[in-house]
Amino acid sequence: MVRIPRLVVAAPSSGSGKTTVATGLMAALRARGLRVSPHKVGPDYIDPGYHALATGRPGRNLDPWLQGEERVVPLFLHGAAGCEVAVVEGVMGLFDGRGDTEFASTAHVARLLGAPVVLVVDASRQSRSVAAVVHGFATFDPRVRVGGVVLNRVGSDRHAELCRSALAGVGVPVLGVVRRDDAVFTPSRHLGLVPAAERQGEAVDAVERLAALVARSCDLDALLRLARSAPPLDAFPWDPVAAAWGRGDGQVSGPGGPGGLGGPGALGGPGGLGVSTGFPGRVGAVAGVRPVVAVAGGAAFTFGYAEHVELLRAAGADVVTFDPLRDERLPDGAGALVIGGGFPEVYAAELAANEPLRAQVAAFGGPIVAECAGLLYLCDELDGRRMCGRVPGRASMTSRLTLGYREAVALARTPLTRPGERFRGHEFHRTTVEYAGPPLFRWEDRSRRSGTGTHGRSTGQSGGDGYGDALVAASYLHLHWAGTPGTAQRLVSSSRSPSVLR
C-alpha cells in the first residue's frame, strides 16, 4: 500500500479556470517547501509544460485510453515517487470522456486514483445558481467525491458573499475565492495555450503570478487536508525497464487489448522482432554499444511525453536532443530520430531556411519516427516551403480543428509497426496532408470524420493516414509509449550506424 496525498482539480466545463488554479496551486505548494508531483488528465502536451515550471518536475499525463486503464495508477505512482503531494489537473468537464461515455474522463481518473475532487466553478454572471451547479456535480456520481469548490472570476466581496451563502446548504466547502485578475494571462494560439518552452522567461513570470494569486485566494491548509484524506493505493509504481522489455505491466497485449501492439507482427510473434527480454545492453546495430536516439526539440517541437525518453533509455539507448530551427547537424552518432509534435507551421520559414539540417534528415539512413508536427517536417513541403522530403506529400494549414481519440490498424511494416497491429492514439492539429503514397494506418473508429489527409488523387482513401516504409513511420497519430511499451524497444533495436545512408 502506498500513501500519497493527492487531489484532482476539475471543473464543470472547459474555460472555467482549471489550469489557472491547478498550476497556481502546484507552484504555491512548492513555494511552501513541498515536493509536488504534477499530472494532467488526457493527452494534452501544453498544460504539463506549465506544470513542470510550477513544480520543477516533469509534467505527466494520465490517460486510460492511451495508456490502458490498468496503467493509470502505476504511472501516477511512478511520477509521484519521492513527492509529498500530487495535484492532478482535469480535462474538459468533470464527466466528459471519450465520445458519449465517461471513459477517460476526469471523473474516471479520479475514481481510479481514489482522489478527492476540487471543483473550479466560474462564478461570473451567476450567484445562487452556483449552488445548483455544485450540488449537481457533487451528487451525479456517488463514486466521485467532490471535496471542495474554488469559485473563480468573482467580481466583488458582495458577489463572494452571495455565492458562499448559496453554497452553505450544499455540503461542499468553499476552499478558495479567486477574483478576476487581468494581470494573470497566458497567451493562446490555434491549438490552445502557447507552450511554456516558447515563452521562457515570460512563462516563468506567469507561473509566479499564478502561485501568488492562488496563495492569497485559496485555503492551502484546507486543500492539503483534503489531499491527505485520500486512501492508500494498492499498486506498484510503473517500471520503464520492465515495460520496455515486456515484463510485468509492460507485457505486450494481444489484439484489441489496451495500447495495441497485438496481432501477427507483435514482438516475439510471427513476423515480429523475436527480441529476448534479457540484458538490455545487447540492442541496436552493435551488441554492447548503446545506440543514440536523437529527439527533436526547440520551439517548433515542444510536444512529448516524459515516459518516452525513460522507455528509450530503459531499452538501452542514449537519448540526445537537437533543434531543427538552430542546429545545422544531427547529433554525432545518431542512429535513430524521433520528431514529435509542436508548431512547425508557425516556424515554417525558419525550418525551411535551415537547409543543412534538412539535407541531413533527408539523407539519414536510420529509422525515423514522426508524429503530427514531425510528419509535416518530413513532407516535401509545408505551406509551399521546402521541408525534408522524406514523406511524399504536401502539408498545409487549414481553419478546421481535428481533435480526438483514434483507434488505428497498421497497414505497413515500419520501424514501429507491423501490418495488422492495432494502436490507440489521438489527433490534435489544424493542418492537412495530401499524400502521394499509400497510408500507414487505417482508422478503425467509425465516428472519426475523414479529411485529415488524402492519398493519391482518391478522396475515398481518406479513412487512413500517414506514410510508412522500412525506415520511416510518420502520421498524425500521437501515441503514448507507456500504452504501447514495445515501441521503444523496437525502435532502439532497429537503430543503425550513422554511416549507413539510403
C-alpha angles and dihedrals in degrees: 000000000000123000117204120159107236145161138184121229108212139160141200090251145350115287095037095114105267094140093047093051098037096047093042091048092051091051094043092052090048089052086058088061098259124138103237125198112209123209138172127204112230135014100300116138101188105060093052088059090062090043089056091053090048096051108022089236132098114277108236133200128227112201124158092195098051099033103029123258092257092059099053097087095041090050090048091052091047091055094042096050110134094009129123098211138010127213119197119196113210130219130240113327119348095256100033110118140153110327111321094337136088092236112127091007124136088255090054092053092044089055092048090050095041085229127156116240128232108203116213109206125191100228096184114121093013141068119165091025088068088074092055091051094049093044091052095050093043093054102033095090117016090201089068115072113210099198101176147352133231114203110216132198094018110175105206146349089267090052090051091049092052092050093047091049092051092048094049092089097044097074097230113114122230106239098177146009114204115194124214107277118180090184090072103075135150115194120234139199137185095307099039130269120016106255115260091234089064094050099046108168093016090055092050090053091049092053091049090053090049090051092052092046094052094041092057095038105043136056099243093183091055091047090052091049089052092049091050091054090070112111124243117275119237099214144090124246118260112263116211092200093054090043095049092050098043099252127136112332089005093064109132110247128226128251112312093010123130112294098008126231089137128124136063096325098047119138109284092007130107108304093011131112095269089218119180118233090223131111107346094217093079099076138107131035096322125034112244095018119105109230118229117235113194115208120199116237140152127098095313096052109041101138118101143119120243092226092063093068090043091053093047091052091045089052089058105267134128108227122213131170134227133188115226089199097057112013117086094192136045114246115280113268096012109168099174137018130218115192111181136180133304138106110308089150088066091051100035094124093051093045091050091049092057093081097160093060093042088054091051092050090047091054097039111131100199132079119291125200116192133177127193103308089031089053091054091049091053094050123100090253144355118211089340095310121118116255131175100296096220092120115053100231148084122245129201142172119256135184092238121099115220109196136154151076117300138195115204141179118217116238100182140051109245137151087282107025144053123197112273098023117132124224135186119211145129140249126221119168150099098222138092135207127210102208125205095203142047119293127263094214138032113212112237103186108092094206092065113110114227122234106088091111143344127221119218113325097315117098087188088079093059090107086086138056146195138032130261139179137150092294106024133063109176131158145127090262114112112206130193105220093208085068092046098034097169092064095078093050091045092053094046092048091052095048116123142206110275089234091069111098131187 
